[in-house]
Amino acid sequence: MMKGGLGNIMKQAQKMQENLQKAQTEIAAMEIDGEAGGGLVSVTIT
């Protein structure tokens, strides 16, 4: 293994975890609306 290779892998793993947490937070705040049947059926997903 190259010198510093393990350290770089750990940094990448930490960055991926931070990105995943950010994405989970954004998804939790999302609200999606759908409508069908000319407005007879309406759905909101949170």
Biopython code that builds the backbone (N, CA, C, O; Angstrom):
import numpy as np
from Bio.PDB.StructureBuilder import StructureBuilder

atoms = [
    (1, "MET", "N", (0.853, -1.184, 0.000)),
    (1, "MET", "CA", (0.000, 0.000, 0.000)),
    (1, "MET", "C", (0.892, 1.239, 0.000)),
    (1, "MET", "O", (1.948, 1.271, 0.633)),
    (2, "MET", "N", (0.446, 2.234, -0.714)),
    (2, "MET", "CA", (1.233, 3.460, -0.818)),
    (2, "MET", "C", (1.210, 4.236, 0.494)),
    (2, "MET", "O", (0.262, 4.150, 1.274)),
    (3, "LYS", "N", (2.270, 4.989, 0.710)),
    (3, "LYS", "CA", (2.362, 5.809, 1.913)),
    (3, "LYS", "C", (1.198, 6.800, 1.936)),
    (3, "LYS", "O", (0.957, 7.498, 0.952)),
    (4, "GLY", "N", (0.485, 6.861, 3.047)),
    (4, "GLY", "CA", (-0.644, 7.777, 3.175)),
    (4, "GLY", "C", (-1.924, 7.230, 2.570)),
    (4, "GLY", "O", (-2.959, 7.892, 2.626)),
    (5, "GLY", "N", (-1.878, 6.046, 2.000)),
    (5, "GLY", "CA", (-3.050, 5.461, 1.355)),
    (5, "GLY", "C", (-4.197, 5.240, 2.320)),
    (5, "GLY", "O", (-5.347, 5.552, 2.009)),
    (6, "LEU", "N", (-3.891, 4.708, 3.482)),
    (6, "LEU", "CA", (-4.937, 4.442, 4.467)),
    (6, "LEU", "C", (-5.550, 5.742, 4.970)),
    (6, "LEU", "O", (-6.762, 5.827, 5.173)),
    (7, "GLY", "N", (-4.720, 6.741, 5.167)),
    (7, "GLY", "CA", (-5.229, 8.044, 5.603)),
    (7, "GLY", "C", (-6.169, 8.650, 4.580)),
    (7, "GLY", "O", (-7.198, 9.225, 4.934)),
    (8, "ASN", "N", (-5.808, 8.520, 3.293)),
    (8, "ASN", "CA", (-6.672, 9.043, 2.236)),
    (8, "ASN", "C", (-7.996, 8.299, 2.182)),
    (8, "ASN", "O", (-9.048, 8.905, 1.980)),
    (9, "ILE", "N", (-7.943, 6.988, 2.362)),
    (9, "ILE", "CA", (-9.172, 6.190, 2.366)),
    (9, "ILE", "C", (-10.069, 6.619, 3.518)),
    (9, "ILE", "O", (-11.283, 6.735, 3.348)),
    (10, "MET", "N", (-9.490, 6.852, 4.674)),
    (10, "MET", "CA", (-10.273, 7.278, 5.839)),
    (10, "MET", "C", (-10.906, 8.649, 5.595)),
    (10, "MET", "O", (-12.057, 8.876, 5.967)),
    (11, "LYS", "N", (-10.156, 9.563, 4.972)),
    (11, "LYS", "CA", (-10.701, 10.887, 4.662)),
    (11, "LYS", "C", (-11.856, 10.773, 3.681)),
    (11, "LYS", "O", (-12.870, 11.455, 3.830)),
    (12, "GLN", "N", (-11.707, 9.910, 2.674)),
    (12, "GLN", "CA", (-12.773, 9.716, 1.695)),
    (12, "GLN", "C", (-14.011, 9.125, 2.356)),
    (12, "GLN", "O", (-15.131, 9.540, 2.060)),
    (13, "ALA", "N", (-13.818, 8.162, 3.247)),
    (13, "ALA", "CA", (-14.939, 7.543, 3.947)),
    (13, "ALA", "C", (-15.663, 8.572, 4.814)),
    (13, "ALA", "O", (-16.892, 8.577, 4.871)),
    (14, "GLN", "N", (-14.917, 9.436, 5.482)),
    (14, "GLN", "CA", (-15.524, 10.466, 6.319)),
    (14, "GLN", "C", (-16.315, 11.445, 5.458)),
    (14, "GLN", "O", (-17.414, 11.853, 5.835)),
    (15, "LYS", "N", (-15.766, 11.826, 4.307)),
    (15, "LYS", "CA", (-16.450, 12.749, 3.403)),
    (15, "LYS", "C", (-17.736, 12.115, 2.863)),
    (15, "LYS", "O", (-18.761, 12.788, 2.747)),
    (16, "MET", "N", (-17.680, 10.836, 2.537)),
    (16, "MET", "CA", (-18.869, 10.136, 2.058)),
    (16, "MET", "C", (-19.946, 10.104, 3.135)),
    (16, "MET", "O", (-21.127, 10.279, 2.834)),
    (17, "GLN", "N", (-19.552, 9.884, 4.384)),
    (17, "GLN", "CA", (-20.503, 9.853, 5.485)),
    (17, "GLN", "C", (-21.151, 11.224, 5.669)),
    (17, "GLN", "O", (-22.356, 11.313, 5.905)),
    (18, "GLU", "N", (-20.364, 12.283, 5.564)),
    (18, "GLU", "CA", (-20.907, 13.638, 5.682)),
    (18, "GLU", "C", (-21.902, 13.916, 4.558)),
    (18, "GLU", "O", (-22.961, 14.498, 4.791)),
    (19, "ASN", "N", (-21.559, 13.498, 3.331)),
    (19, "ASN", "CA", (-22.457, 13.696, 2.194)),
    (19, "ASN", "C", (-23.754, 12.918, 2.379)),
    (19, "ASN", "O", (-24.828, 13.417, 2.045)),
    (20, "LEU", "N", (-23.662, 11.705, 2.905)),
    (20, "LEU", "CA", (-24.844, 10.888, 3.147)),
    (20, "LEU", "C", (-25.745, 11.541, 4.190)),
    (20, "LEU", "O", (-26.963, 11.574, 4.018)),
    (21, "GLN", "N", (-25.165, 12.058, 5.261)),
    (21, "GLN", "CA", (-25.956, 12.725, 6.292)),
    (21, "GLN", "C", (-26.647, 13.961, 5.729)),
    (21, "GLN", "O", (-27.802, 14.230, 6.061)),
    (22, "LYS", "N", (-25.956, 14.707, 4.888)),
    (22, "LYS", "CA", (-26.546, 15.891, 4.260)),
    (22, "LYS", "C", (-27.719, 15.489, 3.370)),
    (22, "LYS", "O", (-28.772, 16.125, 3.399)),
    (23, "ALA", "N", (-27.534, 14.432, 2.580)),
    (23, "ALA", "CA", (-28.602, 13.962, 1.694)),
    (23, "ALA", "C", (-29.803, 13.488, 2.502)),
    (23, "ALA", "O", (-30.942, 13.768, 2.125)),
    (24, "GLN", "N", (-29.577, 12.781, 3.598)),
    (24, "GLN", "CA", (-30.675, 12.309, 4.442)),
    (24, "GLN", "C", (-31.448, 13.479, 5.032)),
    (24, "GLN", "O", (-32.674, 13.424, 5.126)),
    (25, "THR", "N", (-30.757, 14.528, 5.427)),
    (25, "THR", "CA", (-31.410, 15.717, 5.974)),
    (25, "THR", "C", (-32.265, 16.387, 4.907)),
    (25, "THR", "O", (-33.393, 16.799, 5.175)),
    (26, "GLU", "N", (-31.723, 16.495, 3.692)),
    (26, "GLU", "CA", (-32.467, 17.115, 2.599)),
    (26, "GLU", "C", (-33.704, 16.295, 2.236)),
    (26, "GLU", "O", (-34.772, 16.856, 1.993)),
    (27, "ILE", "N", (-33.563, 14.978, 2.197)),
    (27, "ILE", "CA", (-34.693, 14.109, 1.866)),
    (27, "ILE", "C", (-35.769, 14.207, 2.942)),
    (27, "ILE", "O", (-36.958, 14.209, 2.624)),
    (28, "ALA", "N", (-35.374, 14.286, 4.198)),
    (28, "ALA", "CA", (-36.339, 14.378, 5.298)),
    (28, "ALA", "C", (-37.170, 15.650, 5.197)),
    (28, "ALA", "O", (-38.311, 15.678, 5.659)),
    (29, "ALA", "N", (-36.619, 16.699, 4.602)),
    (29, "ALA", "CA", (-37.326, 17.973, 4.493)),
    (29, "ALA", "C", (-38.177, 18.060, 3.222)),
    (29, "ALA", "O", (-38.927, 19.021, 3.047)),
    (30, "MET", "N", (-38.069, 17.072, 2.340)),
    (30, "MET", "CA", (-38.791, 17.119, 1.066)),
    (30, "MET", "C", (-40.280, 16.840, 1.246)),
    (30, "MET", "O", (-40.691, 16.106, 2.144)),
    (31, "GLU", "N", (-41.067, 17.441, 0.376)),
    (31, "GLU", "CA", (-42.497, 17.165, 0.308)),
    (31, "GLU", "C", (-42.855, 17.042, -1.169)),
    (31, "GLU", "O", (-42.582, 17.948, -1.956)),
    (32, "ILE", "N", (-43.466, 15.920, -1.540)),
    (32, "ILE", "CA", (-43.794, 15.649, -2.937)),
    (32, "ILE", "C", (-45.304, 15.548, -3.070)),
    (32, "ILE", "O", (-45.958, 14.818, -2.325)),
    (33, "ASP", "N", (-45.849, 16.288, -4.026)),
    (33, "ASP", "CA", (-47.285, 16.277, -4.283)),
    (33, "ASP", "C", (-47.561, 15.587, -5.612)),
    (33, "ASP", "O", (-46.804, 15.729, -6.571)),
    (34, "GLY", "N", (-48.660, 14.837, -5.651)),
    (34, "GLY", "CA", (-49.101, 14.202, -6.889)),
    (34, "GLY", "C", (-50.607, 14.335, -7.013)),
    (34, "GLY", "O", (-51.326, 14.384, -6.015)),
    (35, "GLU", "N", (-51.071, 14.392, -8.252)),
    (35, "GLU", "CA", (-52.502, 14.559, -8.482)),
    (35, "GLU", "C", (-52.905, 13.731, -9.693)),
    (35, "GLU", "O", (-52.147, 13.625, -10.657)),
    (36, "ALA", "N", (-54.104, 13.143, -9.643)),
    (36, "ALA", "CA", (-54.611, 12.346, -10.757)),
    (36, "ALA", "C", (-56.122, 12.506, -10.839)),
    (36, "ALA", "O", (-56.760, 13.032, -9.928)),
    (37, "GLY", "N", (-56.669, 12.047, -11.936)),
    (37, "GLY", "CA", (-58.125, 12.078, -12.096)),
    (37, "GLY", "C", (-58.678, 13.485, -12.150)),
    (37, "GLY", "O", (-59.763, 13.747, -11.630)),
    (38, "GLY", "N", (-57.953, 14.388, -12.769)),
    (38, "GLY", "CA", (-58.437, 15.760, -12.879)),
    (38, "GLY", "C", (-58.596, 16.440, -11.533)),
    (38, "GLY", "O", (-59.454, 17.308, -11.372)),
    (39, "GLY", "N", (-57.786, 16.058, -10.572)),
    (39, "GLY", "CA", (-57.838, 16.675, -9.253)),
    (39, "GLY", "C", (-58.687, 15.913, -8.253)),
    (39, "GLY", "O", (-58.806, 16.324, -7.099)),
    (40, "LEU", "N", (-59.289, 14.789, -8.689)),
    (40, "LEU", "CA", (-60.115, 13.998, -7.773)),
    (40, "LEU", "C", (-59.269, 13.256, -6.740)),
    (40, "LEU", "O", (-59.722, 12.996, -5.625)),
    (41, "VAL", "N", (-58.054, 12.923, -7.116)),
    (41, "VAL", "CA", (-57.148, 12.224, -6.202)),
    (41, "VAL", "C", (-55.891, 13.070, -6.035)),
    (41, "VAL", "O", (-55.242, 13.432, -7.017)),
    (42, "SER", "N", (-55.556, 13.381, -4.796)),
    (42, "SER", "CA", (-54.373, 14.175, -4.501)),
    (42, "SER", "C", (-53.586, 13.490, -3.392)),
    (42, "SER", "O", (-54.153, 13.060, -2.388)),
    (43, "VAL", "N", (-52.269, 13.394, -3.587)),
    (43, "VAL", "CA", (-51.409, 12.719, -2.618)),
    (43, "VAL", "C", (-50.235, 13.625, -2.283)),
    (43, "VAL", "O", (-49.637, 14.237, -3.169)),
    (44, "THR", "N", (-49.910, 13.706, -0.999)),
    (44, "THR", "CA", (-48.720, 14.417, -0.543)),
    (44, "THR", "C", (-47.857, 13.436, 0.234)),
    (44, "THR", "O", (-48.315, 12.801, 1.183)),
    (45, "ILE", "N", (-46.605, 13.322, -0.180)),
    (45, "ILE", "CA", (-45.653, 12.431, 0.494)),
    (45, "ILE", "C", (-44.629, 13.296, 1.216)),
    (45, "ILE", "O", (-44.018, 14.186, 0.623)),
    (46, "THR", "N", (-44.452, 13.021, 2.507)),
    (46, "THR", "CA", (-43.473, 13.770, 3.289)),
    (46, "THR", "C", (-42.398, 12.840, 3.793)),
    (46, "THR", "O", (-41.474, 13.279, 4.478)),
]
sb = StructureBuilder()
sb.init_structure("model")
sb.init_model(0)
sb.init_chain("A")
sb.init_seg("    ")
for serial, (resi, resn, name, xyz) in enumerate(atoms, 1):
    if name == "N":
        sb.init_residue(resn, " ", resi, " ")
    sb.init_atom(name, np.array(xyz, "f"), 0.0, 1.0, " ", f" {name:<3s}", serial, name[0])
structure = sb.get_structure()
